[in-house]
Amino acid sequence: MTTINWMKEVEKRQDDLIKDLQGLLHIKSVLDEENATEDAPLGKGVKEALDYLLDLGNKDGFISKNVGNLAGHLEMGEGKGLVGILCHVDVVPEGDGWSVDPYSGVIKDGKIFARGSSDDKGPTLAAYYGMKIVKELGLPLEKRVRLIVGTDEESDWRCVDHYFEREEMPDMGFAPDGDFPIINAEKGIADYDLVFKPEAEANSANVRLVSFHSGRRYNMVPDHAEAKLQVNGNKGDISEEFQKFMQNASLKGKIFEENGEISLVLEGKSAHGMEPNNGVNAGLQLAKFLYDYSEQLNGGGKQFIDFAVQFLYEQSRGEGFGIKYSDEITGDLTMNVGRLDYNEENGGRFGINMRYPVTFNMESGLKSIKEILEKNGYTLENFSDSKPHHVDKNEPLIKTLQKVYEDQTGEKAELLAIGGGTYARSLTTGVAFGALFPGRPDVMHQKDEFMFVEDLFKATAIYAQAIFELAGRNN
């Protein structure tokens, strides 16, 4: 086997790597469909970033291809086999509160700062330079290596959908869009609505639930909830009880009256929907308070509140629907109630984000959910499902990447399972492979996003060796 000091090869090219990365970071490649054109279907900035990387590849002698202005690839090597490296150049909006220009790529304190520095432009350039090193060293390859560039990872993944409808699926590959060492298992992610339609009713109840709203995104624990009530009788009783409820639950909120209606506002704690227990669901907490008034509520309001508490409150593992499940690969099934909406005209709706283990039987789970919904006058709507992703620990891809990681870091390459979804699930046999090293803070999507420069170089050495080990001859 050829012995190469991969880090030394990175050091020879580190100035060019930084310069090329800064050029990509300067581009504000945020989804902009309002100003989309045929040539730039996701906006000018996104298209500019795609062109930048394809032009860079052309200059360095790779075979490039633009696939519908939604994706593209850079390729080297020969043979029937194909190793894929799946990256993306789109970024989330920069947001407020940065201490530097979010598109400057400035380096200070050993870090390179910019939106996309860690997600995913820094790792993308590390993988690109890994390919470049193998190419410039003239190392013999028996497979083709293809850097696949997406432009819609932060939104709807239209890029990879479009790409793989037209281009071949790699035999194996990795996405430098996650954590090191290796993420080989990702839960399935299903979104759906639990819905009931209102029936005509006489509003003679002591307490009318006029409306209820909490949450904006299915995959986030709602941190705000508001219920509007009309009360026949002493409105002070509900106000006093709500104050006690907040005090006992250590929650904050407020009460105000407007146009004869009482509004109850409750604050919770936001968290990612992959683990609802990390947050405090303001909507479910407010429903729990109103549950004590269930017998006094109007029919539609009662149906909404009763269902929320009986089947969803403090039941983040799907206990209420009889689908509690866990496996050794990916852990527990989780259910996050990301949206709660009710009004007298349209009825009630709960927006669910469910993360389920790789061995969970979805067909059986859906049957159980639908049976309970039917008994309670609800239906299931808007079901979407991103299947779980799992690459067996004994696959040659895993064994090779473990060896490479251990060679370059001297640390054991543990396999990771996550509740989130990475770009790797777009590959039939693919894993997330860096570039966030263990112990480093995850600052993706945050203000002052950065990547440690030494991590950028280390990841490049890892990717260079991985590309050669996966595609090279006599390895």
C-alpha positions as CSV (number, residue, x, y, z in Angstrom):
1,M,0.0,0.0,0.0
2,T,1.2,3.5,-0.8
3,T,2.2,5.5,2.3
4,I,1.3,9.1,2.1
5,N,1.5,11.8,4.7
6,W,-1.9,13.3,4.0
7,M,-1.7,16.2,6.5
8,K,1.6,17.3,4.9
9,E,-0.2,17.4,1.5
10,V,-2.9,19.5,3.1
11,E,-0.3,21.9,4.5
12,K,1.2,22.4,1.1
13,R,-2.2,23.7,-0.1
14,Q,-3.6,25.3,3.0
15,D,-3.4,28.9,1.7
16,D,-5.2,28.0,-1.5
17,L,-7.8,26.1,0.5
18,I,-8.5,29.1,2.7
19,K,-8.7,31.5,-0.3
20,D,-11.1,29.2,-2.2
21,L,-13.2,28.7,0.9
22,Q,-13.4,32.4,1.5
23,G,-14.5,33.0,-2.1
24,L,-17.4,30.6,-1.5
25,L,-18.3,32.1,1.9
26,H,-18.5,35.5,0.3
27,I,-21.6,34.4,-1.6
28,K,-25.0,34.9,0.1
29,S,-26.4,31.6,-1.1
30,V,-29.8,31.8,0.7
31,L,-33.0,30.4,-0.8
32,D,-34.7,33.3,-2.7
33,E,-37.7,31.9,-4.6
34,E,-39.3,35.3,-4.9
35,N,-36.5,36.4,-7.3
36,A,-36.1,33.0,-9.0
37,T,-35.5,32.7,-12.7
38,E,-35.2,29.7,-15.1
39,D,-31.4,29.8,-14.8
40,A,-31.6,30.3,-11.0
41,P,-34.7,28.4,-9.7
42,L,-33.7,28.9,-6.1
43,G,-32.4,32.4,-6.4
44,K,-29.3,34.2,-7.7
45,G,-27.1,33.6,-4.7
46,V,-27.7,29.9,-4.6
47,K,-26.9,29.6,-8.4
48,E,-23.8,31.7,-7.9
49,A,-22.5,29.3,-5.3
50,L,-23.1,26.3,-7.5
51,D,-21.4,27.9,-10.4
52,Y,-18.4,28.9,-8.2
53,L,-17.7,25.3,-7.2
54,L,-18.3,23.9,-10.7
55,D,-16.0,26.6,-12.1
56,L,-13.4,25.8,-9.5
57,G,-13.5,22.2,-10.5
58,N,-13.2,23.0,-14.2
59,K,-10.1,25.1,-13.5
60,D,-8.6,22.2,-11.5
61,G,-9.2,19.6,-14.2
62,F,-12.3,17.8,-12.9
63,I,-15.2,16.8,-15.2
64,S,-18.1,19.0,-14.2
65,K,-21.8,18.9,-14.9
66,N,-24.6,21.2,-14.0
67,V,-27.8,19.3,-13.5
68,G,-30.8,21.6,-14.1
69,N,-29.3,24.5,-12.1
70,L,-30.4,22.6,-8.9
71,A,-27.4,20.4,-8.5
72,G,-24.1,19.5,-10.1
73,H,-21.1,17.3,-9.8
74,L,-17.3,17.2,-10.2
75,E,-15.8,13.8,-11.2
76,M,-12.5,12.1,-11.5
77,G,-11.2,8.6,-12.1
78,E,-12.4,5.7,-14.2
79,G,-14.3,2.5,-13.9
80,K,-17.8,1.2,-13.3
81,G,-17.8,1.8,-9.6
82,L,-18.8,5.2,-8.2
83,V,-17.9,6.8,-4.8
84,G,-20.1,9.7,-4.0
85,I,-19.5,12.7,-1.7
86,L,-22.7,14.6,-1.1
87,C,-22.3,18.3,-0.2
88,H,-24.4,21.4,-0.3
89,V,-23.7,25.1,-0.9
90,D,-27.0,26.7,0.2
91,V,-27.1,28.2,3.7
92,V,-29.8,29.4,6.1
93,P,-30.4,33.1,6.5
94,E,-27.7,34.9,8.5
95,G,-30.0,36.4,11.2
96,D,-29.1,39.1,13.6
97,G,-26.5,39.7,16.2
98,W,-23.2,38.8,14.4
99,S,-20.0,40.4,15.7
100,V,-18.5,40.1,12.2
101,D,-19.8,40.4,8.6
102,P,-21.6,37.0,8.2
103,Y,-20.3,36.7,4.7
104,S,-16.7,37.9,5.2
105,G,-14.9,34.6,6.0
106,V,-12.7,36.5,8.4
107,I,-10.2,34.5,10.5
108,K,-9.6,35.3,14.1
109,D,-8.7,33.2,17.2
110,G,-8.0,30.2,14.9
111,K,-11.6,30.2,13.6
112,I,-13.1,31.1,10.2
113,F,-16.3,33.0,10.7
114,A,-19.2,33.1,8.2
115,R,-22.7,31.7,7.6
116,G,-22.0,28.3,6.1
117,S,-18.5,28.0,7.5
118,S,-19.4,24.7,9.3
119,D,-22.7,24.0,7.4
120,D,-21.7,23.1,4.8
121,K,-19.2,25.2,2.8
122,G,-16.2,24.5,5.0
123,P,-16.7,20.7,4.9
124,T,-17.5,20.9,1.2
125,L,-14.2,22.6,0.4
126,A,-12.4,20.1,2.7
127,A,-13.9,17.2,0.7
128,Y,-13.1,19.0,-2.6
129,Y,-9.5,19.5,-1.6
130,G,-9.4,15.9,-0.5
131,M,-10.3,15.0,-4.1
132,K,-7.8,17.5,-5.4
133,I,-4.9,16.1,-3.4
134,V,-5.6,12.6,-4.7
135,K,-5.8,13.9,-8.3
136,E,-2.7,16.0,-8.1
137,L,-0.7,13.1,-6.6
138,G,-1.7,11.1,-9.7
139,L,-2.8,8.2,-7.5
140,P,-4.3,5.2,-9.4
141,L,-8.1,4.8,-9.0
142,E,-10.2,1.9,-10.0
143,K,-13.5,3.7,-9.3
144,R,-14.8,7.1,-10.2
145,V,-15.2,9.7,-7.5
146,R,-17.9,12.2,-7.7
147,L,-18.5,15.3,-5.6
148,I,-22.2,15.9,-5.8
149,V,-23.3,19.5,-5.0
150,G,-26.7,20.2,-3.7
151,T,-28.4,23.6,-3.4
152,D,-31.6,23.0,-1.4
153,E,-30.5,21.0,1.6
154,E,-31.7,23.7,4.1
155,S,-35.2,23.6,2.7
156,D,-36.9,20.8,0.7
157,W,-34.1,18.7,-0.8
158,R,-35.4,19.4,-4.3
159,C,-31.8,19.4,-5.5
160,V,-31.1,15.7,-4.7
161,D,-34.5,14.6,-5.8
162,H,-33.9,16.3,-9.2
163,Y,-30.3,15.0,-9.3
164,F,-31.0,11.3,-8.6
165,E,-33.9,11.2,-11.0
166,R,-31.4,12.0,-13.8
167,E,-28.0,10.7,-12.5
168,E,-26.7,7.4,-11.2
169,M,-26.7,6.6,-7.5
170,P,-23.2,6.0,-6.1
171,D,-22.3,2.5,-5.0
172,M,-21.3,4.0,-1.7
173,G,-20.4,7.4,-0.3
174,F,-20.5,9.9,2.5
175,A,-21.8,13.3,3.3
176,P,-19.4,15.7,5.1
177,D,-22.5,17.3,6.7
178,G,-22.7,15.9,10.2
179,D,-20.5,14.7,13.0
180,F,-17.3,12.7,13.2
181,P,-16.6,9.9,13.7
182,I,-19.4,8.2,11.6
183,I,-23.2,8.6,11.7
184,N,-24.4,5.3,10.3
185,A,-28.0,5.3,11.6
186,E,-30.7,7.9,11.4
187,K,-34.3,7.6,12.6
188,G,-37.2,7.9,10.2
189,I,-38.9,11.2,10.2
190,A,-42.7,11.4,9.7
191,D,-44.8,14.6,9.8
192,Y,-48.6,14.5,9.9
193,D,-51.7,16.2,11.2
194,L,-54.4,14.9,13.6
195,V,-57.6,16.7,12.6
196,F,-61.2,17.0,13.6
197,K,-63.9,19.1,11.9
198,P,-66.5,20.9,14.1
199,E,-70.1,20.0,14.3
200,A,-72.9,22.6,14.7
201,E,-73.4,23.1,18.4
202,A,-75.2,25.4,20.8
203,N,-72.8,27.6,22.6
204,S,-74.4,27.3,26.0
205,A,-71.3,26.2,27.8
206,N,-69.9,28.1,30.8
207,V,-66.6,28.4,29.1
208,R,-66.2,28.7,25.4
209,L,-62.8,28.0,23.8
210,V,-62.9,30.5,21.0
211,S,-59.4,29.8,19.7
212,F,-56.1,28.1,20.6
213,H,-52.8,28.5,18.9
214,S,-49.3,27.2,19.6
215,G,-46.2,26.5,17.5
216,R,-45.0,27.3,14.0
217,R,-42.8,24.3,13.0
218,Y,-43.5,20.6,13.4
219,N,-39.9,19.9,14.4
220,M,-39.7,22.4,17.2
221,V,-41.1,22.3,20.7
222,P,-43.5,25.3,20.9
223,D,-42.4,27.9,23.4
224,H,-45.5,30.1,23.2
225,A,-49.3,29.3,23.4
226,E,-52.4,31.4,23.5
227,A,-56.0,30.5,24.2
228,K,-59.0,32.9,23.9
229,L,-62.0,32.1,26.0
230,Q,-65.5,33.5,26.6
231,V,-66.6,32.9,30.2
232,N,-70.1,33.0,31.6
233,G,-69.7,33.7,35.3
234,N,-66.8,34.9,37.4
235,K,-63.8,35.6,35.0
236,G,-61.6,36.1,38.1
237,D,-61.8,32.5,39.0
238,I,-60.0,31.4,35.8
239,S,-57.4,34.2,36.2
240,E,-56.7,33.2,39.7
241,E,-56.4,29.5,38.9
242,F,-54.1,30.3,35.9
243,Q,-51.8,32.3,38.2
244,K,-51.6,29.3,40.6
245,F,-51.0,26.9,37.7
246,M,-48.1,29.0,36.4
247,Q,-46.6,29.3,39.8
248,N,-46.8,25.5,40.5
249,A,-45.4,24.6,37.1
250,S,-42.6,27.3,37.3
251,L,-43.9,28.8,34.0
252,K,-44.4,32.4,32.9
253,G,-47.4,33.9,31.1
254,K,-50.0,36.6,31.2
255,I,-53.7,37.2,31.2
256,F,-55.6,40.0,29.5
257,E,-59.2,40.8,28.6
258,E,-60.3,42.3,25.3
259,N,-63.7,42.6,23.7
260,G,-65.2,40.4,26.3
261,E,-62.7,37.6,25.8
262,I,-60.1,36.4,28.2
263,S,-56.7,35.5,26.6
264,L,-54.3,33.2,28.4
265,V,-50.7,33.3,27.2
266,L,-48.2,30.8,28.4
267,E,-44.4,30.7,27.7
268,G,-42.6,27.3,27.5
269,K,-39.1,26.4,26.3
270,S,-38.1,25.7,22.8
271,A,-36.1,22.7,21.7
272,H,-35.5,20.6,18.6
273,G,-38.3,18.2,17.9
274,M,-36.0,15.2,17.8
275,E,-36.1,15.2,21.7
276,P,-39.3,16.8,22.9
277,N,-38.3,16.2,26.6
278,N,-35.5,18.8,26.2
279,G,-38.1,21.5,26.0
280,V,-41.4,22.6,27.7
281,N,-44.3,22.4,25.2
282,A,-46.3,25.6,25.9
283,G,-49.3,24.3,24.0
284,L,-49.6,21.1,25.9
285,Q,-49.1,22.8,29.2
286,L,-51.8,25.3,28.4
287,A,-54.1,22.4,27.3
288,K,-53.4,20.7,30.7
289,F,-54.6,23.8,32.5
290,L,-57.8,24.0,30.5
291,Y,-58.4,20.3,31.0
292,D,-59.6,21.1,34.5
293,Y,-62.4,23.1,32.9
294,S,-63.1,20.3,30.4
295,E,-66.7,19.7,31.6
296,Q,-67.5,23.3,31.3
297,L,-66.1,23.7,27.8
298,N,-68.2,23.9,24.6
299,G,-68.2,20.7,22.5
300,G,-65.5,21.5,20.0
301,G,-63.2,23.0,22.6
302,K,-63.8,20.0,24.9
303,Q,-62.9,17.6,22.1
304,F,-59.7,19.5,21.4
305,I,-58.5,19.8,24.9
306,D,-59.5,16.3,26.0
307,F,-57.6,14.8,23.1
308,A,-54.5,16.9,23.7
309,V,-54.2,15.8,27.4
310,Q,-55.4,12.2,27.1
311,F,-53.2,11.2,24.1
312,L,-50.3,13.8,23.8
313,Y,-49.5,15.5,27.1
314,E,-46.3,14.0,28.7
315,Q,-46.5,11.2,26.1
316,S,-43.5,12.0,23.9
317,R,-42.8,8.3,23.3
318,G,-46.2,7.7,21.6
319,E,-47.7,5.9,24.7
320,G,-51.1,7.4,24.0
321,F,-51.3,5.7,20.6
322,G,-49.8,2.4,21.7
323,I,-46.7,2.8,19.6
324,K,-44.0,3.2,22.2
325,Y,-41.0,1.5,20.7
326,S,-37.2,1.5,21.0
327,D,-34.3,-0.5,19.4
328,E,-30.6,-0.8,20.1
329,I,-29.6,0.9,16.9
330,T,-31.4,4.2,17.2
331,G,-33.2,4.3,20.6
332,D,-36.7,5.6,21.3
333,L,-39.5,6.6,19.0
334,T,-40.4,10.2,19.8
335,M,-43.5,12.3,19.1
336,N,-43.2,16.1,19.1
337,V,-46.5,18.1,19.0
338,G,-45.1,21.1,17.1
339,R,-48.4,22.8,16.3
340,L,-51.7,23.0,18.1
341,D,-54.5,25.0,16.5
342,Y,-58.2,25.3,17.2
343,N,-61.1,27.6,16.3
344,E,-64.8,27.2,16.4
345,E,-65.2,27.5,12.6
346,N,-62.5,25.0,11.4
347,G,-62.1,22.7,14.4
348,G,-58.8,21.3,15.8
349,R,-55.5,20.3,14.4
350,F,-52.3,18.9,16.0
351,G,-49.1,18.9,13.9
352,I,-46.9,16.0,14.7
353,N,-43.2,15.4,14.0
354,M,-42.4,11.7,14.8
355,R,-38.9,10.3,14.8
356,Y,-38.9,6.5,14.7
357,P,-36.2,3.8,15.0
358,V,-34.9,1.9,12.0
359,T,-36.6,-1.3,13.0
360,F,-40.0,0.2,13.7
361,N,-43.0,-1.1,11.7
362,M,-44.6,2.0,10.3
363,E,-47.5,0.2,8.8
364,S,-48.5,-1.3,12.2
365,G,-47.9,2.0,13.9
366,L,-50.2,3.9,11.5
367,K,-52.9,1.3,12.0
368,S,-52.7,1.8,15.8
369,I,-52.8,5.6,15.5
370,K,-55.8,5.6,13.0
371,E,-57.8,3.3,15.3
372,I,-57.5,5.7,18.2
373,L,-58.2,8.7,15.9
374,E,-61.4,7.1,14.6
375,K,-62.7,6.4,18.1
376,N,-62.2,10.0,19.0
377,G,-63.6,11.7,15.8
378,Y,-60.2,12.6,14.4
379,T,-58.6,11.8,11.0
380,L,-54.9,11.7,9.9
381,E,-54.0,14.1,7.1
382,N,-50.9,15.4,5.3
383,F,-48.7,12.4,6.1
384,S,-45.1,12.5,4.8
385,D,-42.4,10.1,5.6
386,S,-38.6,10.1,5.2
387,K,-37.6,6.5,5.8
388,P,-34.9,5.6,8.4
389,H,-31.4,5.3,7.1
390,H,-29.0,2.6,8.4
391,V,-25.7,1.2,7.0
392,D,-24.7,-2.0,8.7
393,K,-21.5,-1.7,10.8
394,N,-19.9,-4.6,8.8
395,E,-20.2,-2.8,5.5
396,P,-16.8,-2.2,3.8
397,L,-17.7,1.5,3.7
398,I,-17.9,1.6,7.5
399,K,-14.8,-0.4,8.0
400,T,-12.8,1.8,5.6
401,L,-13.9,5.0,7.1
402,Q,-13.3,3.8,10.6
403,K,-9.7,2.9,9.7
404,V,-9.1,6.3,8.0
405,Y,-10.5,8.2,11.0
406,E,-8.4,6.2,13.4
407,D,-5.3,6.6,11.3
408,Q,-5.7,10.4,11.1
409,T,-6.8,11.1,14.7
410,G,-5.5,8.3,16.8
411,E,-9.0,8.0,18.3
412,K,-11.5,5.2,18.2
413,A,-14.1,5.6,15.4
414,E,-17.3,5.0,17.2
415,L,-20.5,4.7,15.3
416,L,-23.3,7.2,16.0
417,A,-27.1,7.0,15.7
418,I,-29.1,10.2,15.6
419,G,-32.7,11.4,15.7
420,G,-32.1,14.1,13.1
421,G,-31.7,13.6,9.4
422,T,-28.5,14.3,7.4
423,Y,-27.8,14.6,3.7
424,A,-26.4,11.0,3.9
425,R,-29.9,9.6,3.7
426,S,-30.1,10.6,0.1
427,L,-27.5,7.9,-0.6
428,T,-28.5,4.3,-0.8
429,T,-25.3,3.3,1.0
430,G,-24.0,6.4,2.6
431,V,-23.1,7.8,6.0
432,A,-22.5,11.2,7.5
433,F,-18.7,11.6,8.0
434,G,-17.8,14.8,9.7
435,A,-16.8,17.5,9.7
436,L,-17.8,18.4,13.3
437,F,-15.2,16.7,15.6
438,P,-16.2,15.3,19.0
439,G,-16.1,17.9,21.8
440,R,-16.4,20.9,19.4
441,P,-19.4,23.2,19.8
442,D,-22.2,22.9,17.2
443,V,-22.7,26.4,16.0
444,M,-24.5,25.6,12.8
445,H,-27.4,28.0,12.1
446,Q,-26.3,30.2,14.9
447,K,-24.9,33.8,14.9
448,D,-21.1,33.9,14.5
449,E,-21.1,30.5,13.0
450,F,-17.5,29.3,12.6
451,M,-15.2,26.4,11.9
452,F,-11.8,25.9,13.5
453,V,-9.1,26.3,10.9
454,E,-7.2,23.3,12.3
455,D,-10.4,21.2,12.0
456,L,-10.7,22.3,8.4
457,F,-7.2,21.0,7.6
458,K,-7.6,17.8,9.6
459,A,-10.9,17.0,7.9
460,T,-9.3,17.6,4.5
461,A,-6.6,15.0,5.3
462,I,-9.2,12.6,6.5
463,Y,-11.3,13.0,3.3
464,A,-8.2,12.7,1.1
465,Q,-7.3,9.4,2.6
466,A,-10.9,8.2,2.6
467,I,-11.3,9.0,-1.1
468,F,-8.1,7.1,-1.9
469,E,-8.9,4.1,0.3
470,L,-12.5,3.9,-1.1
471,A,-11.6,4.3,-4.8
472,G,-7.9,3.5,-5.1
473,R,-6.3,0.4,-6.5
474,N,-4.5,-2.2,-4.4
475,N,-6.0,-0.9,-1.2
